Amino acid sequence: MAAESTPSRVALLAGSTGLIGRALLPLLLASPRYTQVHALLRRPALAEQAKLQVHVVDFQALPSLPPVDDVFITLGTTIKVAGSQAAFRQVDFDAVVNTARAAKAAGATRLAVVSALGADANSRVFYNRVKGEMQNAVGALGYSSVVIVQPSLLLGDRSTLGQPVRPGEVWGGRLLSWLPKSVRPIADTQVAQALLRALADPKPGVTVLRSGDLY
């Protein structure tokens, strides 16, 4: 653990303008664990600053990435926002796996990925099946440590992201707070903090953290 206190690692974040990524980015920049943070974006949306280097990329055809150690992937959309199942899969499977593969080629050894509660490659539900297939794909890339987090219903201020307010999330946050942590709606900030903790001292192999583990 002593080595971890020395700021010598480089992080990569894909999805920094989304709900969880927006909460995670300042945590990475403030962490003494990282000397530099690379952010992958589809369009210019962040200004470079101390420790932060921004890369505007096409996730379907990623260039060679700079050397990195720890990778955080918070990419995700919905079928409604994407417009079709094919477009959804391009983000939640293709872009995620492409990023994980490119980062592995750039030297990364630790990976943390946001999935979803109910992810299952054998599910009859398209959304859950794609998430499950993504988990299987990134788990097979050869990272020394892979952490997959499966939050339940996400809560956060989507209006500041230019996204429409989702009534289901608003009412879910109000009405379902009494549920067990395993299925209770969870704030974007809690998931971001869990991601940072997860790669601080990860276990070898693939670890799945379900929603109740993220509090």
C-alpha positions in Angstrom: 0.0 0.0 0.0 2.9 2.3 0.6 3.7 2.4 -3.1 0.1 3.5 -3.8 0.6 6.7 -1.8 3.3 7.8 -4.2 1.7 9.8 -7.1 3.1 7.8 -10.0 0.1 6.5 -11.9 -1.7 7.8 -15.0 -5.4 7.5 -15.4 -7.6 7.4 -18.5 -11.3 8.3 -18.3 -13.8 7.7 -21.1 -17.2 9.2 -20.6 -16.2 12.3 -18.6 -19.2 14.4 -19.8 -21.8 11.9 -18.7 -23.5 11.6 -15.3 -21.0 9.4 -13.6 -17.9 10.5 -15.5 -18.7 14.2 -14.6 -18.6 13.2 -10.9 -15.5 11.1 -11.3 -13.3 13.5 -13.2 -12.7 15.9 -10.3 -12.0 13.0 -8.0 -9.3 11.7 -10.3 -7.8 15.2 -10.7 -7.7 15.7 -6.9 -6.3 12.3 -6.2 -2.6 12.2 -5.1 -2.5 8.7 -6.7 -2.4 10.2 -10.3 0.1 12.5 -11.8 -1.9 12.8 -15.0 -5.5 12.2 -16.3 -6.3 11.6 -20.0 -10.0 12.2 -20.9 -11.4 10.8 -24.1 -14.3 12.8 -25.7 -16.4 12.6 -28.8 -16.4 16.4 -29.1 -14.6 19.3 -27.5 -16.2 19.9 -24.1 -13.5 20.2 -21.6 -10.5 22.6 -21.2 -7.1 21.2 -20.4 -5.7 22.0 -17.0 -3.0 20.8 -14.7 -3.0 17.0 -14.8 -5.7 16.9 -17.4 -5.1 16.2 -21.1 -8.1 16.0 -23.4 -8.3 13.9 -26.5 -11.2 14.2 -29.0 -11.6 10.8 -30.6 -13.8 8.6 -32.7 -14.6 5.6 -30.4 -15.3 3.4 -33.4 -11.7 4.0 -34.7 -9.5 5.0 -31.7 -6.0 6.1 -32.4 -3.0 4.8 -30.4 -3.4 6.1 -26.8 -0.7 7.6 -24.5 0.8 5.3 -21.9 -1.7 4.8 -19.0 -2.0 2.6 -15.9 -5.6 2.8 -14.7 -8.7 3.0 -17.0 -12.1 4.2 -16.0 -14.9 3.7 -18.6 -18.3 5.4 -17.8 -19.7 5.4 -21.3 -23.3 4.7 -21.7 -26.6 5.7 -23.2 -30.2 4.5 -23.6 -32.0 3.1 -26.6 -34.3 6.1 -26.5 -31.4 8.6 -26.6 -29.4 6.5 -29.1 -32.3 6.1 -31.4 -32.0 2.4 -32.2 -30.7 -0.8 -30.8 -27.8 -0.7 -33.2 -26.8 2.8 -32.1 -27.1 1.8 -28.5 -24.8 -1.2 -29.0 -22.2 1.1 -30.7 -21.9 3.0 -27.4 -22.5 0.5 -24.7 -20.6 -2.3 -26.3 -18.4 -1.2 -29.2 -17.1 2.0 -27.7 -16.5 0.5 -24.2 -14.7 -2.6 -25.6 -12.7 -0.5 -28.1 -11.5 1.8 -25.3 -10.6 -1.0 -23.0 -8.6 -2.8 -25.8 -6.8 0.4 -26.8 -5.9 1.2 -23.2 -4.6 -2.3 -22.7 -2.4 -1.8 -25.7 -1.1 1.4 -24.2 0.0 -0.4 -21.0 -3.0 -0.2 -18.7 -3.2 -3.0 -16.1 -6.3 -2.0 -14.2 -9.8 -1.4 -15.6 -13.0 -0.1 -14.0 -16.2 -0.2 -16.1 -19.7 1.0 -15.4 -22.3 -1.6 -16.4 -25.9 -2.0 -15.0 -27.8 -4.0 -12.5 -29.2 -7.1 -14.2 -26.5 -7.3 -16.9 -26.5 -10.8 -18.3 -25.2 -12.0 -21.7 -28.0 -14.6 -21.8 -30.8 -12.2 -20.9 -33.8 -11.9 -23.2 -33.8 -8.2 -22.5 -31.7 -6.4 -25.1 -30.3 -3.8 -22.8 -29.2 -6.3 -20.1 -27.9 -8.7 -22.8 -25.6 -6.0 -24.3 -24.3 -5.0 -20.9 -23.6 -8.7 -20.1 -21.8 -9.2 -23.4 -19.7 -6.1 -22.7 -18.7 -7.4 -19.3 -17.6 -10.7 -20.8 -15.6 -9.0 -23.5 -13.7 -6.6 -21.3 -13.1 -9.4 -18.8 -11.3 -11.4 -21.5 -8.9 -8.7 -22.6 -6.1 -9.8 -20.2 -6.1 -7.0 -17.6 -4.6 -7.9 -14.2 -7.6 -6.4 -12.5 -11.1 -5.6 -13.9 -13.7 -4.1 -11.7 -17.3 -4.0 -13.1 -19.8 -1.9 -11.2 -23.5 -2.5 -11.6 -25.5 0.4 -10.2 -29.2 0.4 -10.0 -31.3 3.4 -11.0 -28.9 6.4 -11.3 -29.7 9.7 -9.7 -28.1 13.0 -10.7 -28.7 16.4 -12.2 -29.1 15.6 -15.9 -30.3 19.1 -16.8 -26.7 20.4 -16.3 -25.6 17.9 -18.9 -28.1 19.2 -21.4 -30.1 16.0 -21.0 -33.9 15.9 -20.5 -35.0 15.2 -16.9 -36.2 11.6 -16.6 -39.4 11.5 -14.6 -38.8 7.9 -13.7 -35.5 8.8 -12.0 -37.1 11.7 -10.1 -40.0 9.6 -8.8 -37.8 6.6 -8.2 -35.4 8.7 -6.0 -38.4 9.9 -4.0 -40.4 6.7 -3.7 -37.8 4.0 -3.6 -35.3 5.2 -1.0 -36.7 2.7 1.5 -35.6 -0.3 -0.6 -32.6 -2.5 0.3 -29.3 -1.0 -1.0 -29.1 -3.9 -3.5 -31.8 -2.3 -5.6 -32.2 1.3 -4.1 -31.6 4.2 -6.5 -28.0 5.5 -6.2 -26.5 8.9 -6.7 -23.9 9.5 -9.5 -21.4 10.8 -6.9 -21.6 7.5 -4.9 -20.8 5.5 -8.0 -17.9 7.7 -8.9 -16.4 7.4 -5.4 -16.8 3.6 -5.5 -15.0 3.5 -8.9 -12.1 5.5 -7.4 -11.9 3.2 -4.4 -12.2 0.1 -6.5 -8.9 0.7 -8.4 -7.0 1.9 -5.3 -6.2 -1.7 -4.3 -8.0 -4.0 -6.7 -8.1 -7.8 -6.5 -6.6 -9.8 -9.3 -9.0 -11.0 -12.0 -12.6 -9.8 -12.5 -14.6 -8.3 -9.6 -18.3 -7.4 -9.9 -19.6 -4.8 -7.5 -23.4 -4.7 -7.5 -25.4 -1.7 -6.4 -25.4 -2.6 -2.7 -21.6 -2.8 -2.7 -21.3 0.8 -4.0 -22.5 2.7 -0.9 
